[in-house]
Amino acid sequence: MTKTFPSWEIDKQKGAISAGGCDKLQARGATLYIVVEGEDPGFDIFVNGRALARNEDALEKMAQRIGIKPLLEFFSADENSMALLLEEGAGDPEWAKTLPPPQWFSPEDGLITVCTLLDHLKASPTALGTETPAVLREMEEFERVLRKTAQRQMRWQLAVSWK
């Protein structure tokens, strides 16, 4: 059974969230950011993911054309994160109860997606129109954090904020 949350679906068989119609991220003023497993990873994990959120639909289609995992497939949330999203007015409390357990991902897997998209955007600077420079900057921030996460042998997940 698949449940919808604003623009994502939970695939109960895979135990994962898949993106579908992510243009709602743009309409809701969302930000994509990285969460590293543990209390304090020992390094700055700040990334500005507003341009990535605004362009997530186009980036997802680009990833699918290239044959890589879309960025939103690294999304996961625990009960606390979902409580914050619900507080921000995103989603349905009943939907939040059906979430699979939080998932943590290998930074190397995230780097495949981020670096491949970076290479593609650098080779096609008009791919996202005037948004390309901002998306490139944010992808480079994601790459920096994921490389540090990999060096420390930690795991990560993608999170979304609507504030």
C-alpha positions in Angstrom: 0.0 0.0 0.0 1.3 3.4 -0.9 0.4 6.6 1.1 0.9 10.1 -0.2 2.6 13.0 1.7 2.5 16.2 0.2 4.4 15.0 -2.9 6.1 11.8 -1.8 4.9 8.3 -1.5 5.8 5.6 1.0 6.5 2.3 -0.7 5.8 -0.2 2.1 7.4 -3.0 0.3 10.7 -1.1 -0.1 10.3 0.6 3.3 11.3 3.8 1.5 9.9 7.1 0.5 9.9 7.9 -3.2 9.4 11.3 -4.8 6.5 12.0 -7.1 5.5 15.5 -8.2 8.1 17.3 -6.2 7.1 20.6 -7.6 5.2 21.0 -4.3 8.5 21.5 -2.5 9.0 24.6 -4.6 5.5 25.9 -3.9 5.9 25.4 -0.2 9.2 27.2 0.2 11.1 24.1 1.3 14.7 23.6 2.2 16.6 20.3 1.8 19.3 19.7 4.4 21.6 16.9 5.6 21.3 15.1 8.9 24.3 13.1 10.0 23.8 10.2 12.4 24.5 10.9 16.1 24.4 13.8 18.4 27.4 15.8 17.1 29.3 14.7 14.1 32.2 17.0 15.0 32.0 19.2 11.9 29.8 21.8 10.3 26.9 20.1 8.4 25.1 23.3 7.4 24.0 23.3 3.8 21.7 25.8 2.1 19.2 23.6 0.2 16.6 26.1 -1.0 17.6 26.1 -4.6 17.8 22.3 -4.5 14.3 22.2 -3.2 13.0 24.7 -5.7 14.5 22.5 -8.5 13.9 19.1 -7.1 11.4 18.0 -9.7 13.9 18.9 -12.5 16.8 17.3 -10.6 14.8 14.1 -10.1 14.0 13.9 -13.8 17.7 14.6 -14.6 18.8 11.9 -12.2 16.4 9.4 -13.8 17.6 10.3 -17.3 21.3 9.9 -16.2 20.5 6.6 -14.4 21.3 7.5 -10.9 19.3 7.6 -7.6 17.3 10.9 -7.2 18.3 13.0 -4.2 14.9 12.6 -2.5 15.4 8.9 -2.3 17.8 9.7 0.5 15.0 11.3 2.5 14.1 9.8 5.9 12.5 11.1 9.0 12.1 9.9 12.6 9.1 10.7 14.8 10.8 14.0 16.0 11.4 15.1 12.5 7.9 14.3 11.4 6.5 16.2 14.4 8.4 19.2 13.2 7.1 18.8 9.7 3.6 18.5 11.0 4.1 21.5 13.1 5.2 23.4 10.0 1.9 22.4 8.4 3.3 19.7 6.1 1.4 16.5 6.0 -1.2 14.5 7.8 -0.7 13.1 11.3 -2.2 9.8 10.2 0.4 9.6 7.4 3.2 10.2 9.9 2.2 7.1 11.8 2.8 4.9 8.8 6.4 5.9 8.2 9.0 3.2 8.0 11.7 3.3 10.6 14.3 6.1 10.0 16.9 5.1 7.4 20.5 6.0 7.3 22.5 6.0 4.1 26.1 5.6 3.0 27.7 8.9 2.2 29.4 7.2 -0.8 25.9 6.5 -2.3 24.9 10.1 -1.8 28.2 11.3 -3.3 27.4 9.2 -6.5 24.2 11.2 -6.9 25.6 14.6 -5.9 28.8 14.3 -7.9 27.1 12.9 -11.0 24.5 15.8 -10.9 27.3 18.3 -10.4 29.3 17.0 -13.4 26.1 17.0 -15.5 25.2 20.6 -14.5 28.8 21.8 -15.1 28.7 20.3 -18.6 25.2 21.7 -19.2 25.2 25.1 -17.5 21.8 26.1 -19.0 20.1 22.9 -17.8 18.2 24.7 -15.0 18.2 28.2 -16.6 19.1 31.0 -14.2 18.9 28.5 -11.3 21.9 26.5 -12.4 24.6 28.6 -10.5 22.6 28.4 -7.2 22.0 24.7 -7.5 25.7 24.1 -8.3 26.7 26.0 -5.1 24.4 24.0 -3.0 25.4 20.7 -4.6 29.0 21.6 -3.8 28.0 22.2 -0.1 26.3 18.8 -0.1 29.4 17.2 -1.6 31.6 18.8 1.1 29.4 17.5 4.0 29.1 14.1 2.4 32.9 13.8 2.0 33.5 14.7 5.6 30.7 12.2 6.6 32.5 9.5 4.6 35.9 10.3 6.1 34.4 9.8 9.6 32.6 6.6 8.5 29.2 8.0 9.5 25.8 7.7 7.8 23.4 10.4 6.7 19.9 11.2 5.5 18.2 14.0 3.7 15.6 16.0 5.5 13.1 18.7 4.5 12.0 21.9 6.3 9.2 24.1 5.2 10.2 27.1 7.3 
